[in-house]
Amino acid sequence: MGWLWAIIVGLVLGLIAKAILPGKQALPLWLTIICGMGGSVLGNALATWIGVNDTKGFDWTRHVLQLVGAIVLVAIGDALWAMMKGRDKASVEA
C-alpha cells in the first residue's frame, strides 16, 4: 500500500508543480509522477534535516518543502527531456 500512496502523492505533487511552472512542459505523465515522488522524498529529507518532519497537526512546512522539491525536479526533468527529444530529432534528420 505504501507504493500506491507514493504514486498518488507523486502524481499530485508533479501536476501541481507543472501548473506552477511557467510555460508548457513536455514532460510525459510517467516522468511527472517520478519527479513528484522524488520531490516528496527530497522535501521529507530536508524537513528531517531542519527538524520539522514530525509536528503536531498538519505539517505545512514539510508539505511546502515537498512541493518545492517537486517543482525543482519537474523543471530539471523537463529541461533534460526537451534536450533529449531535441537531440533525437537532430540525429534522425542527419
Beta strands, then each sheet from edge to edge (+ up, - down):
end
